C-alpha cells in the first residue's frame, strides 16, 4: 500500500460515511482558555476538535465529573451508615461480654454489614472504571 493511502487509512481525520443521515447537530460554546486546551488535546490525538469531542462522548470508559461526584457521595453515605453498623456491633459485643450470650439480633447486623460491603465494592469499582 503506498504511504499516502496508508496514512489516510490510519490517520483519517474525517469519520466514515454513514448509511443513515447525520441530521443532528450540537453546539458547544467554550471560552478562549477552554478552546486552547481542546485544540492542544486534538493536536496530540491527531484529530479535529469535533472528532475529539465525538469520540470522547461516545467512549464508554469516559467518566464525567458528575458521575465521579455521585460515586463519592455514595461512598460518604455508605461511610456514615457503616459508622452506625459499627456502633451496633460494639453494643452487641458489650451485651455478649456482660450477658455471656450472643443476641439473636446479631444476624441482622451481619446481613446489613454484608450489604454495605457490597455497596462499597461496587462504588470503588465504579470509581476505578472497572
PyMOL commands that set and color helices and strands:
alter all, ss='L'
color gray80, all
select helices_A, chain A and resi 3-10+32-45+49-58+65-99+106-128
alter helices_A, ss='H'
color red, helices_A
deselect
rebuild
show_as cartoon
